[in-house]
Amino acid sequence: MGSTRSPSEDKVNDVKYIKDHALMDADSAEDAQQPVALYAARIIELQQKIASLPAGYDPLEKADMQVAMASLHNEINEHVDAYNCAKDAFDAFVEASAWEGAVQACNAMFHADQPESLAALGQGIWLAVTFPTIDPELTVAMLQNVIDETPDGSDGAALAAAVARFIVDVRCKDKLHESLSFFTNQMMGTVARRHDDVESQEQFKLWIERMELDNPDVFLPRMRSVINLLVGPDWWIDTDEIQARIPDQ
């Protein structure tokens, strides 16, 4: 996660892989009870681990567990608790300049659907795009949130898809590039159909050219405008100060 801390023994971030299983596949309320109980029990377990942290503990170990708890709270619709856990974690990650953790916390805050969730999404995207060391899959997921959130005719969705494809091209290699490139190309096609009823390859090419989605000098600054709209006045980080600390590439 971009920090020097030791990995937690219980690998708390692994809980994110639970999401796509039992709850989504449940055929009845009875079927859903088991995973809900599992998530609730896991939350209690993590709370106990946090409570038993020794004096002088690594704040990022606690933050990792808080992000895991936030994801679990979101799964069982405890969204206020999810937001609060993730915001506490975000503050700890920012204090330590652990930017990938901060983006994960922003993602959890966004999915908590609270008044400042869009601000969290915008700041998470800014960090995810700004720092080249952040997992490109996480960056693409943050940009996918914009596509899911915006109406069909929104330029913001088109810009998010273009940035996602750009990130994959500059950060990924080999099999990861192949798989994520396939995904982001699908994102672009979906957005093009939603945005402008694009169906054919020729229409798609013309749409890309007209929107200048093949020119990062155009779409990256426009994406920053989208981010500013998402965040509004609620910036929790000093982007100028952070950017000044990034070594020249």
C-alpha positions, 0 to 999 in steps of 0.5 A: 500500500505504498508504506513501510509497515509490516503486513497485518497477520490476519490480512484484513484487506482480503475481506474485499473478496467476499463481496461478490459471493453469497449476498449477490447470489442469495435466492431468499432472505433466509439464504442471505442471513448466513453472509450477513452474520459472517460480516457482522462477526468479522466486524466484531473480530476487527473491533476487538483486534483494534481494541487490543492494539498495543501502545505505540501501535502502527496507525496504518495497521489500525487504518487497514482494519478500519477500511476492511470494517468499512467495506463490511459495514457497507455490505450490510447497509450500515452506511454511517458506520462504514463512512466513519470507519473509512474517514478515520482511516483516510486521515491516518493514511494521509498523515502517513502519505500512504496514498493507496490506502487513502484511495481505498478509504475514499472508495469505501466512503463513496459506497457509504452514500453519505452527504460527503461521499461524492467529495470522497470519490473526487479526492480518491480519484485525484490521488489515484490518478496523480500517484503512478504507484497506486494499483491501476486496478484500484484507479480504474475502479474509482473511475468506474464509480464516476461512470456508474454515478453520472447520467447517460449524456454526461461528458464526465463518464466519457472523460473517466473512461478515457482516463481509465484507458490512459492509466492502464496504458501507462501503468500496466504491462503484459497480462495485467495490461491485456486484461485491464485494457480489454475492460477499459475498452469495454468501458469506453464502448459502453459510455459511447453508446450511452453518451451518443448512441454510438454503435459502429466502429466508425462512429466510435472513432469519430466520437473519440476524435470529436470528444478528444478522448485520445488526447491526454493534454485535453482530457486530463485537465477536463477530468480535473474539472469533473473532480472539482465538481465532485469535491466542491469546497470539501477538500480534505487534502492540500493538492498543491502541497502534495503535488509539490512533494512528488519527485519529477518523473 
